[in-house]
Amino acid sequence: MRRVDKPWGHELIWAHTDRYVGKILHITKGQSLSLQYHRQKDETIFLQAGRMLFEHYRDGEPPTKSELGPGDAFHITPGLRHRMTALEDCDVLEASTPELEDVVRLDDRYGRAGT
């Protein structure tokens, strides 16, 4: 298992193969991940604990915002713009394809712009 500290909390990468990745994202209350999308990476998230505001949309469409709670899941396909904001401390299980560097940041409150 590998811990990666992030400005919004941390992630625990518990599986990383050439075919899939398993992570636990811990997002601290009030913090947000970047508004981002992936060119290739395909992922599914499952909110294990906490509450979050989840924003998502396709390029050219208006954003959809929904509150997710424990037990909610969402499939994030390549190209889908998305952002997670923790309303409470959150633990998010993520299963994805292995392209961990495939992140295009559109907006980031911590100054991490670009890819």
N, C-alpha and C positions, 0 to 999 in steps of 0.2 A: 504494500500500500504506500502511496506517495501523497503527501500533503503539499498543496500549492496555495500559499497565502495570496489573497486578492484584496483590493481596497474595499470591497463590499462584504468580505468575510473570508472564506476559504473553500477549497474543493479537495476532496479525497478521491484520488484515482485508485480504484480497487481492482480494476481489470483493464489491461491494455494489450490487445493482440493486433495482428495485421487485418483482422476482420471486424472487430468491435471494441468499444470502450465502455466501461461502467464507472460512474462517478456519483459522489454525494456532494451536492453544493450546499454549503451552509451560508445563508444570506442573513446578515444582521438587520434587525428591525430598522426601517427608514432608509436602507441602502438599496441601490439599483445596479443591475448589470447594464452594460451598454445597450443602446438601441442598435441592433446588429442583424446581419443575415449571413448565411453560409452559401457558398457557390456549390459545394458538393456534399458537405456534411448533412446527414439525415439523423434526427434525434427524436426521442420521446422522453418527456419529463413526467414524473409522478410526484406530487406533493405529499410527502410523508408526514410532515408536521408544520404547523404555522398557517398563516394566511398571506397571500400575495395578490398584487394587482398585476395581471398579465395583459400586455398590449401586443397586438399582432395585426399585420396587414400585408397585402401584396403591393408591390410598387404601383402607384397610380390609384390606389383605393384608399378610402378613409380608414383610420385606425379603429380597431375594435378593442375595447378594454373590458375585462371581466375579472371578478374576484375569484380566486381559486382557494380551496381549503383542502384539508387532509383527505386523501383518497381521489382527488381530481388528477386527471392525466391529460396531456396534450401532445399531439404529433407535430413536430416542427420540420417541415419539408424544406429542401434547398430553395433559396430565394425569398422565403417568408421573413419579413421584418418582424422582430420581436424584442421585447424587454420585460424583465421581471423586476418588480419592486416589492420588497418585503414590508408588509403591514405589521407583521410580528416576526420574530426570529423564525426562519424557515429552513427546513431540510428537504432538499429536492433530489430525488433519485433520477439520474439521467443515463439512458442507454443510447449509444450513438455509433455511427460509423467512425473509423479511426482518424479522420482528418482534423486533428486538434488545432492546427494552426489556421484553419479555414474560417477566419472571422473577419467580416467587413464591418467596422464600427461606423455608424452614421452619427451618433451622438454619445458622449461619455462625460459624466460629471467629474471624472477623475483625471481628465486631460489625455486619455489614451485614444487618439484619433487614428483613422485609417485602418489598415489591415494588420 
